[in-house]
Amino acid sequence: MHKGAGRIRNVALVGHRGSGKTSLDEALLFEGGATSRLGSVADGTTVADSAPDERARAMSISSSAASFEWEGRKINLIDTPGEPSFVADALAALRVCEGAVFVVNGVMGVEVGTERLWARAEELGLARLLFVNMLDRERADFFRTLDQLKAAFGPHVVATEIPIGAEHDVRGVVDLIDMRAFVYDGASRDNCSEVDVPEELRAQAEEYREKLMDEVAEISDDLMERYLEGEEVSHEETVTALKAGVTDGRIFPVTCGVATKNLAVNRLLDALIEDLPSPEMKGAVSAGDDTLEPVEDREAVAYVFKTLADPYSGRINLFRVYQGVVKADSHALNCRTGARERIGHLLVPQGKAYGAAEDFGPGDIGAVAKLKDTRAGDVLVAGNHPVTVPTPALPAPVMAFAIEPRAKGDEDKVFTALRRLQEEDPTIDLHRDQQTGEQIVAGLSQVHVEVIVGRMKDRFGAEVVLRPPRVPYQETIRGHARAHGRYKKQTGGRGQFGDCHIEIEPLETGDGFEFVNAIKGGVIPSGLIPAVEKGVLEAMTHGVVAGYPVKGVRVRLYDGSYHSVDSSEMAFKVAGSMALKQALEAAEPVLLEPIVTASVAVPEDSVGDVIGDLNGRRGRPLGMEPKGSLTEIRAEVPMAEMLSYAPDLRSLTGGRGEYTMEFARYEEIPAHLAEKVASAAGAGHAVGA
């Protein structure tokens, strides 16, 4: 039976790659009694990183949900990937949780992934705790990290604990609310003893407690007044005010510990209960024109935030219930498709394992298998009234490759595998380039695409070859020209004869194609004129500069002749094709390249380097504007210069830059580069002299 919405905590573990989120997830599950032993990322034995590629890379690629009971509350914990390539899962987790624990590496401090995710959590109005991890490492420093956190996220970041000892000697924490110390010995569940604050830490603890109380007192005028007059604020009042401040996003408590040693993890569990809000406390959620209440007696509304594509058990969808109760063996309307889905068995996710459930009440997180056409981002409702839940804005894929099956005849297998993986990860783009005919797969980074290819092989047995995509160049003309196409073939019996005169000129728009029939006096019968146009169009698919499609040309058919017996559609099609090729050679043909508008968001200290690099790529700056803590540079750049931009931008900005591109228009390519493109295409034609 489900718990009420007031007794649930939905918590996302987020942060930069390598901050120890999965180790913390493992320690929380162990301490909470969901597992019987403490797994390790290094040994590949954690609940969250269950996929072979996650173990091989020792990093999370997908988010992983698990739940357990602590102090009579149900905690739904979602471990998320820190690698920016897999940010879609982290953003989806933030969407369905009331609270987030930002895990920070005590050696590295505030890193770019932490900053980006913090901004997203801010937009969503999430309650946030911070956990400074890895304090047993060399050069780990809690107080330096705390200062960095305050500098990055403002003065309301405040310590509720400080460590006892440092680096290899870290052995416990001081709770600044109760002014009690907790010392740890080993990694077992009963490894904690409560003691008095060590004498050598008392002055420092008093100093940090005062900073904490300054923040807590600000939550209410009454509390502030009494605090300033030196009155004692009770423990109960402090805890209540702290929770209200965290729920409203006015205080961000900083806790600390060592996840791999299960040090102070029980204290973090208490903080999840005491400091983070339940779905009931967070209250109603707006969904388009509707308001969803975390109560049982209204129609069930659930939002699917993650889809797992399993080759054996099919799709598994993870969902969050926003209102009402989702029951096993029931039906629900998919608001996107308008179709009703049968909900069979409900599942309780525990990493890659699943338990069974009869129902999930408001605020809870669960899973369901074998829905026909439901995927991440969909809303399921028990009634007939469609509801929309806003989905997180995802970064656009920028690292593109042309993809082809390693084995002939595997096209369907490859396409099916990619479609299934796209259900799991909406930041994968799959499309066919109309001009080059290539199948293009695009992701957020090289790592992202490598993982996609690895999963296609491991899960679906589909092996592919990746190549850089071809740039879709085009050709056009700058001048006018006339040409005469004459096709005559005489073999025994009926011959072939077609004869036409055309004139070509550039179209004012620079794009498209126009065919003008200016034949007078029936010198070519009207029934054969479409054949000339067909021949012209066929010849335009391969230009004379480098064999690329020709655009922006008006063709005027003004004269010709025919033979009453030997003329045919085929003969006039060939004549039209011959005439166009000849005319193109004489009409100053030029090569065009696609230009994209790039929007590049970078930290202030990288702006000069990035602009210099864009100039080196033949880019034209369009302007700059501040975008939060970053500066957005907009520039027009030839597409050919942007194919390998992602890794270069990463090295220029220390991984803190990101960019999107959209097609702008075609432009004439400089002559020296056109020669290169032409010789690479094996055309070797003279370029528009």
C-alpha positions in Angstrom: 0.0 0.0 0.0 1.3 3.5 -0.8 2.4 6.1 1.7 0.8 9.5 1.8 2.5 12.4 -0.1 3.7 13.8 3.2 5.8 10.8 3.9 7.7 10.7 0.6 11.0 12.4 -0.3 12.0 12.5 -4.0 15.7 13.3 -4.2 18.0 13.6 -7.3 21.8 13.2 -6.8 23.4 15.7 -9.2 26.8 17.2 -9.8 29.9 17.2 -12.0 31.3 14.0 -13.3 33.6 12.3 -10.8 32.2 13.9 -7.6 31.1 10.5 -6.3 27.3 10.6 -6.8 27.1 6.9 -7.6 29.2 6.0 -4.5 26.9 8.2 -2.4 23.9 6.6 -3.9 25.3 3.2 -3.0 26.1 4.3 0.6 22.6 5.8 1.1 21.0 2.5 -0.2 23.3 0.5 2.1 22.7 2.7 5.1 19.0 2.8 4.4 18.9 -1.1 4.4 18.0 -1.4 0.7 21.2 -3.4 0.1 23.1 -5.8 2.3 26.6 -4.7 1.3 28.4 -1.5 0.2 29.2 -1.8 -3.5 32.0 0.1 -5.2 32.3 2.0 -8.5 35.9 0.8 -8.9 34.8 -2.8 -8.6 31.7 -2.4 -10.8 29.4 -3.6 -8.0 27.1 -0.6 -7.5 23.3 -0.8 -7.8 23.2 2.3 -10.1 25.9 1.6 -12.6 24.6 -1.8 -13.8 25.2 -1.6 -17.5 28.4 -3.1 -18.9 29.5 0.2 -20.6 28.9 2.1 -17.3 31.2 -0.4 -15.5 33.8 -0.3 -18.2 33.9 3.5 -18.2 33.4 3.7 -14.4 30.8 6.4 -14.9 27.0 6.8 -15.0 25.5 7.0 -18.5 21.8 6.6 -17.5 20.0 7.7 -14.3 19.1 5.0 -11.9 16.1 5.1 -9.5 15.9 3.1 -6.2 13.8 3.5 -3.0 14.0 2.6 0.7 12.5 3.5 4.1 14.2 5.8 6.6 12.6 7.0 9.8 9.1 6.0 8.5 9.5 7.9 5.3 9.9 6.5 1.8 12.9 8.0 0.0 13.0 7.8 -3.8 16.6 8.4 -4.8 17.6 9.1 -8.4 21.4 8.8 -9.2 22.1 10.9 -12.3 25.0 11.1 -14.8 27.5 14.0 -14.3 29.0 13.7 -17.9 27.4 16.5 -19.9 26.7 14.2 -22.8 24.0 12.5 -20.8 22.5 15.6 -19.2 19.0 14.7 -20.5 18.7 12.1 -17.6 19.8 14.6 -15.0 17.3 17.2 -16.2 14.5 14.7 -16.3 15.3 13.7 -12.7 15.3 17.4 -11.5 11.8 17.7 -13.2 10.3 15.0 -11.0 12.0 15.6 -7.6 11.2 18.3 -5.0 14.8 18.2 -3.7 18.3 17.8 -5.1 21.6 16.9 -3.3 24.5 18.5 -5.2 27.5 16.3 -4.7 30.8 18.2 -4.7 34.3 16.8 -4.9 36.2 18.1 -1.9 39.4 18.3 -3.9 38.1 19.9 -7.1 35.5 22.2 -5.5 32.9 23.9 -7.7 33.1 22.5 -11.3 31.2 23.5 -14.5 28.7 20.6 -14.3 27.6 21.7 -10.8 27.1 25.3 -12.0 25.0 24.3 -15.0 22.8 22.0 -13.1 22.4 24.5 -10.2 21.0 27.0 -12.7 18.4 24.4 -13.9 17.5 23.5 -10.4 17.0 27.3 -9.7 14.7 27.6 -12.7 12.6 24.7 -11.3 12.5 26.1 -7.8 14.0 23.0 -6.2 15.1 22.7 -2.6 18.9 22.1 -2.6 21.3 20.5 -0.2 25.0 20.2 -0.8 27.3 17.2 0.2 31.0 17.8 0.1 32.4 14.4 -0.7 35.8 12.7 -0.8 37.1 14.6 2.2 39.6 11.7 2.8 41.5 12.5 -0.4 44.8 14.3 -0.5 44.3 18.1 -0.9 40.6 17.8 0.0 39.6 20.9 2.0 36.0 21.4 3.2 36.4 25.1 4.2 38.0 26.1 0.8 35.2 24.3 -1.0 32.6 26.0 1.2 34.0 29.4 0.3 33.9 28.4 -3.4 30.3 27.3 -3.0 29.4 30.7 -1.4 31.2 32.5 -4.2 29.4 30.5 -6.9 25.9 30.2 -5.4 25.5 33.2 -3.0 25.7 33.9 0.7 22.7 31.6 1.6 24.9 28.6 1.1 25.7 27.7 4.7 27.4 24.8 6.6 25.2 22.7 8.9 28.2 20.4 9.6 31.9 20.7 9.6 34.4 17.8 9.4 36.5 16.3 12.3 40.0 15.8 10.9 41.1 16.4 7.3 42.4 14.3 4.4 43.4 10.8 5.5 42.6 11.6 9.1 39.0 12.7 8.6 36.9 10.6 11.1 33.6 12.4 11.7 31.5 15.5 11.6 30.2 18.1 14.0 26.4 18.8 13.7 26.1 22.6 14.1 22.4 22.5 14.9 22.7 20.2 18.0 26.4 21.0 18.6 27.1 17.3 18.9 30.0 15.3 17.3 29.6 12.0 15.4 32.7 9.8 15.0 32.9 6.9 12.5 34.8 3.7 12.6 34.7 1.4 9.5 32.0 1.3 6.9 29.4 -0.9 8.6 25.8 0.4 9.4 26.5 0.7 13.1 29.8 2.6 12.7 28.7 5.9 14.3 29.2 7.1 17.9 27.8 10.3 19.3 30.3 12.3 21.4 30.9 15.8 22.7 32.4 18.3 20.3 36.2 17.9 20.5 37.8 20.8 22.5 40.1 21.8 19.7 37.1 22.3 17.3 34.8 24.0 19.7 35.7 27.6 18.8 35.5 26.9 15.0 32.2 25.0 15.5 30.8 28.0 17.5 31.9 30.4 14.7 30.1 28.3 12.0 27.1 27.7 14.1 26.7 31.5 14.4 26.8 31.8 10.6 24.2 29.2 10.4 21.9 30.8 12.9 22.3 34.2 11.2 20.8 32.6 8.1 18.1 30.6 9.9 16.9 33.7 11.9 16.3 35.5 8.6 13.5 33.1 7.8 11.0 34.9 10.0 10.9 38.4 11.6 9.9 37.0 14.9 12.8 34.7 15.0 15.2 37.4 13.9 14.0 39.8 16.6 14.5 37.2 19.4 17.8 36.1 18.0 19.1 39.7 17.9 18.0 40.2 21.5 20.1 37.2 22.5 17.2 35.0 23.3 17.7 31.2 22.9 16.1 29.8 19.7 14.9 26.3 20.5 16.1 23.2 18.6 12.6 22.6 17.3 12.3 26.2 16.0 15.7 26.0 14.3 14.8 22.8 12.5 11.4 24.1 11.4 12.8 27.4 10.2 15.7 25.6 8.4 13.2 23.3 6.5 11.0 26.3 5.5 14.1 28.1 4.2 15.3 25.1 2.2 11.8 24.5 0.8 11.6 28.1 -0.4 15.1 28.1 -1.8 16.3 30.7 0.7 18.9 28.5 2.5 21.2 25.8 1.0 22.7 23.6 3.7 26.1 22.2 3.2 26.8 18.7 4.7 29.9 16.6 4.3 31.4 13.1 4.5 33.1 10.3 2.6 30.6 8.1 0.6 33.0 5.2 -0.1 33.6 4.8 3.7 29.9 5.3 4.7 31.1 8.3 6.8 28.3 10.7 7.8 25.9 9.1 5.3 23.4 8.5 8.1 23.5 12.2 8.9 22.7 13.0 5.2 19.8 10.6 5.4 18.5 12.5 8.4 18.9 15.8 6.5 16.9 14.4 3.5 14.0 13.8 5.9 14.4 16.9 8.0 15.5 19.6 5.5 13.9 18.6 2.1 10.2 19.0 1.4 7.7 16.2 0.7 5.5 16.4 -2.4 2.7 17.4 0.1 4.7 20.3 1.6 5.7 21.5 -1.9 2.0 21.5 -2.8 0.1 21.9 -6.1 2.0 21.8 -9.4 0.9 23.8 -12.4 0.6 21.8 -15.6 -0.5 24.0 -18.5 -4.0 25.2 -17.7 -4.4 22.6 -14.9 -3.3 22.4 -11.3 -2.3 19.0 -10.0 -2.8 18.4 -6.3 -0.8 15.7 -4.5 -4.0 14.1 -3.1 -5.5 10.6 -3.5 -9.1 11.5 -4.3 -8.6 13.1 -7.7 -8.1 11.5 -11.1 -4.6 10.0 -11.4 -2.0 12.0 -13.5 1.5 10.5 -14.0 4.4 11.9 -16.0 6.8 9.5 -17.7 10.4 10.9 -17.1 12.5 8.0 -18.4 12.2 5.1 -20.8 14.5 2.1 -20.8 14.8 0.2 -24.1 15.4 -3.4 -23.1 15.8 -5.9 -26.0 14.3 -8.7 -23.9 11.5 -7.1 -21.7 10.7 -4.3 -24.2 10.1 -0.8 -22.9 10.1 0.0 -19.2 8.8 3.5 -18.3 9.6 5.3 -15.1 6.9 7.7 -14.0 6.1 10.2 -11.2 2.5 10.4 -9.9 1.5 14.0 -9.5 -2.1 13.4 -8.5 -4.4 10.5 -7.6 -3.4 6.8 -7.4 -2.0 4.8 -10.3 -3.2 1.2 -9.9 -2.1 -2.1 -11.4 -4.5 -3.7 -14.0 -6.0 -0.3 -14.9 -6.2 1.9 -18.0 -4.8 5.3 -18.7 -5.0 7.9 -21.6 -1.7 8.8 -23.2 -2.2 12.6 -23.7 0.3 12.7 -26.6 -1.1 9.9 -28.7 -4.7 10.1 -27.6 -4.7 6.3 -27.2 -5.6 4.4 -24.0 -2.8 2.2 -22.6 -3.4 -0.8 -20.4 -1.3 -0.6 -17.2 -0.6 -4.2 -16.2 2.1 -5.0 -13.5 3.5 -2.0 -11.6 7.2 -2.2 -10.7 9.3 -0.7 -7.9 12.7 0.2 -9.5 15.8 -0.8 -7.5 18.6 0.0 -10.1 18.3 -2.7 -12.8 16.1 -4.9 -10.5 12.4 -4.5 -10.0 10.0 -5.4 -7.3 6.2 -5.6 -7.7 3.6 -3.0 -6.5 -0.2 -2.8 -6.4 -0.3 1.0 -6.7 1.6 4.2 -6.5 0.0 7.2 -4.7 0.5 10.9 -5.2 4.1 12.1 -5.1 5.5 8.6 -5.6 7.8 7.3 -8.3 7.3 3.9 -10.0 7.7 1.9 -13.2 5.6 0.0 -15.7 6.6 -2.3 -18.5 5.0 -3.2 -21.8 3.0 -0.1 -22.6 2.4 0.0 -26.4 3.4 3.6 -27.3 4.4 5.5 -24.3 7.9 7.1 -23.8 9.7 9.8 -21.8 7.9 13.1 -21.8 4.4 11.6 -22.0 1.6 12.2 -19.5 -0.8 9.4 -18.5 -4.2 10.3 -17.1 -6.9 8.0 -15.6 -9.7 10.2 -17.0 -10.3 11.6 -20.5 -9.1 15.2 -19.9 -5.6 15.6 -21.4 -2.9 17.3 -19.2 0.4 18.8 -20.3 3.4 18.7 -18.0 6.2 21.1 -19.2 9.3 19.0 -20.3 12.8 20.3 -19.6 14.5 22.1 -22.5 17.3 19.8 -23.8 20.6 20.9 -25.4 20.7 20.4 -29.2 22.9 17.6 -30.6 25.9 19.1 -32.4 28.3 16.2 -32.9 27.2 14.6 -36.2 28.4 11.5 -38.0 27.3 9.7 -41.2 26.3 6.1 -40.2 26.1 2.9 -42.2 25.7 -0.7 -41.3 29.0 -2.8 -41.1 27.2 -5.7 -42.8 25.0 -5.4 -46.0 21.4 -5.9 -45.3 21.5 -4.7 -41.7 19.8 -1.4 -42.4 16.6 -2.3 -40.7 18.4 -3.7 -37.6 20.5 -0.5 -37.3 17.5 1.8 -37.8 15.4 -0.1 -35.2 18.2 -0.1 -32.6 18.7 3.7 -33.1 14.9 4.4 -32.8 14.8 2.3 -29.5 17.8 4.2 -28.1 16.2 7.5 -29.1 13.2 6.6 -26.9 15.7 6.2 -24.0 17.7 9.4 -24.8 15.9 12.2 -26.6 19.1 14.1 -27.2 20.0 11.6 -30.0 19.1 13.0 -33.4 18.6 10.6 -36.3 17.8 11.9 -39.8 18.6 11.4 -43.5 20.4 14.2 -45.3 18.1 14.8 -48.3 21.0 16.1 -50.5 23.8 13.7 -49.6 21.5 10.7 -49.0 23.5 9.9 -45.8 21.9 8.7 -42.6 23.1 11.1 -40.0 23.3 10.3 -36.2 24.1 13.3 -33.9 24.7 13.5 -30.2 26.0 16.0 -27.7 29.7 14.9 -27.9 32.1 12.3 -29.3 31.7 10.3 -26.1 27.9 10.4 -26.5 28.0 9.0 -30.1 30.6 6.3 -29.0 28.2 5.2 -26.3 25.3 5.1 -28.7 27.3 2.9 -31.1 28.4 0.6 -28.3 24.9 0.2 -27.0 23.6 -0.6 -30.5 26.1 -3.4 -30.8 25.8 -4.8 -27.2 22.0 -4.7 -26.9 20.7 -5.1 -30.4 23.6 -6.8 -32.3 23.7 -3.9 -34.8 27.3 -2.9 -35.8 27.9 0.3 -37.7 30.7 2.4 -39.3 30.9 6.1 -38.5 32.3 8.7 -40.9 32.4 12.5 -40.8 29.2 13.7 -42.7 29.7 15.2 -46.2 29.1 18.9 -46.4 26.0 19.5 -48.6 27.7 21.9 -51.1 25.6 23.3 -54.0 26.4 24.9 -57.3 24.9 27.9 -59.1 25.8 30.3 -62.0 26.7 33.9 -62.1 26.3 34.5 -65.8 24.0 33.9 -68.8 24.7 31.3 -71.5 23.1 29.7 -74.5 23.6 26.1 -75.5 22.5 23.6 -78.2 21.8 20.0 -77.3 21.4 17.6 -80.2 21.0 13.9 -79.7 21.1 11.7 -82.8 21.5 8.0 -82.9 21.0 5.9 -86.0 21.1 2.1 -85.7 19.3 -0.4 -87.9 15.5 0.4 -87.8 14.1 3.4 -86.0 16.7 6.0 -84.8 16.7 8.5 -82.0 16.5 12.3 -82.6 16.2 15.2 -80.2 17.3 18.8 -80.7 16.8 21.8 -78.4 18.3 25.3 -77.8 18.2 26.7 -74.3 19.3 29.8 -72.5 20.2 29.9 -68.8 20.5 32.7 -66.3 20.7 33.1 -62.5 17.4 33.3 -60.6 17.0 36.5 -58.5 16.3 34.5 -55.3 19.5 32.5 -55.7 17.6 29.3 -55.0 15.2 26.9 -56.7 14.7 26.3 -60.4 12.4 27.7 -63.1 11.7 26.2 -66.5 10.3 28.5 -69.2 8.7 27.1 -72.4 9.3 29.7 -75.1 8.8 27.4 -78.1 6.9 29.0 -80.9 5.4 27.5 -84.0 5.5 23.9 -82.8 9.2 23.4 -83.7 9.2 21.0 -80.8 5.7 19.3 -80.2 4.2 20.2 -76.8 4.1 16.5 -75.8 7.9 16.4 -75.9 8.7 19.6 -74.0 8.2 17.9 -70.5 11.0 15.5 -71.6 13.4 18.4 -72.1 12.6 19.7 -68.6 13.1 16.2 -67.2 16.5 16.0 -68.9 17.5 19.4 -67.5 16.5 18.5 -64.0 18.4 15.3 -64.1 21.5 17.1 -65.3 21.1 19.6 -62.4 21.7 16.9 -59.8 25.4 16.8 -60.7 26.9 20.3 -61.4 30.0 20.9 -63.5 32.2 22.4 -60.7 32.4 19.5 -58.3 29.4 17.3 -59.1 27.1 18.9 -56.5 23.4 19.8 -57.1 22.7 23.0 -59.0 20.3 25.6 -57.7 19.1 29.1 -58.5 18.8 28.7 -62.3 16.2 29.8 -64.9 16.2 27.7 -68.0 14.4 29.0 -71.2 13.7 26.5 -74.0 13.4 28.7 -77.1 14.1 26.6 -80.2 14.7 23.1 -81.5 13.7 20.6 -84.1 12.2 17.2 -84.3 11.9 14.2 -86.5 8.4 12.8 -87.1 9.6 9.2 -86.8 12.8 9.2 -84.8 11.9 11.7 -82.1 11.0 10.3 -78.7 10.7 11.5 -75.1 14.0 9.7 -74.3 15.8 11.5 -77.1 14.6 14.9 -76.0 15.4 14.1 -72.3 19.0 13.3 -73.4 19.2 16.5 -75.6 17.9 18.6 -72.6 20.6 17.1 -70.4 23.4 17.7 -72.9 22.2 21.3 -73.4 22.2 22.1 -69.7 25.7 20.7 -69.1 27.1 22.7 -72.0 25.3 25.9 -70.8 26.5 25.5 -67.2 30.2 25.3 -68.4 29.7 28.7 -70.1 27.7 30.5 -67.4 30.4 31.2 -64.8 29.5 28.2 -62.5 30.4 28.7 -58.8 30.4 26.5 -55.7 28.2 27.4 -52.8 28.7 26.3 -49.2 26.2 26.2 -46.3 26.5 28.9 -43.7 25.3 28.2 -40.1 24.4 30.6 -37.3 26.3 29.4 -34.2 25.4 30.5 -30.7 28.3 29.8 -28.4 27.9 30.4 -24.6 31.2 30.7 -22.8 32.7 32.0 -19.5 33.9 35.6 -19.6 37.5 34.6 -19.5 37.3 32.5 -22.7 35.5 35.1 -24.9 38.6 36.4 -26.6 40.0 32.9 -27.4 36.6 31.8 -28.7 36.1 34.8 -30.9 39.7 34.4 -32.2 39.0 30.7 -33.0 35.7 31.6 -34.8 37.5 34.2 -36.9 40.1 31.5 -37.8 37.1 29.4 -39.1 36.1 32.2 -41.4 33.4 33.2 -39.0 31.7 36.6 -38.9 30.6 37.8 -35.4 27.0 39.0 -35.1 27.2 40.2 -31.5 27.5 39.2 -27.9 25.2 39.3 -24.9 25.3 38.2 -21.3 23.4 34.9 -20.6 23.5 34.3 -16.8 27.1 33.7 -15.7 28.1 33.1 -19.4 28.5 35.3 -22.5 26.7 34.3 -25.6 28.6 34.9 -28.9 26.6 34.7 -32.1 28.4 34.3 -35.4 27.9 33.1 -38.9 30.3 30.3 -39.8 30.7 28.0 -42.8 29.3 24.5 -41.9 32.5 22.9 -43.2 34.5 24.7 -40.5 32.2 23.5 -37.7 32.3 19.7 -38.2 34.9 19.2 -35.5 34.0 22.2 -33.3 32.8 20.4 -30.2 36.2 19.0 -29.0 38.0 22.2 -29.9 35.5 24.3 -27.9 35.8 22.0 -25.0 39.6 22.5 -24.9 39.3 26.3 -25.3 36.9 26.7 -22.4 37.9 23.8 -20.1 34.6 22.1 -20.8 32.5 25.1 -19.8 31.4 26.3 -23.3 28.4 25.0 -25.2 26.9 25.8 -28.5 24.0 25.3 -30.9 23.9 25.7 -34.7 21.2 26.3 -37.2 21.3 26.6 -41.0 21.3 30.2 -42.2 21.8 30.2 -46.1 24.2 29.3 -48.9 27.0 31.5 -49.9 29.7 31.4 -52.6 32.8 29.7 -51.4 36.2 31.5 -51.9 37.8 30.4 -55.2 41.0 28.8 -53.6 38.8 26.7 -51.3 36.4 25.8 -54.2 39.4 24.3 -56.1 40.1 22.1 -53.0 36.5 20.9 -52.8 36.4 20.3 -56.5 39.7 18.2 -56.5 38.5 16.3 -53.4 35.3 15.5 -55.3 37.3 14.4 -58.2 35.7 16.9 -60.5 38.7 19.0 -61.5 36.5 21.5 -63.4 37.4 25.1 -63.7 35.6 27.2 -61.1 33.7 30.4 -62.1 36.5 32.4 -63.5 
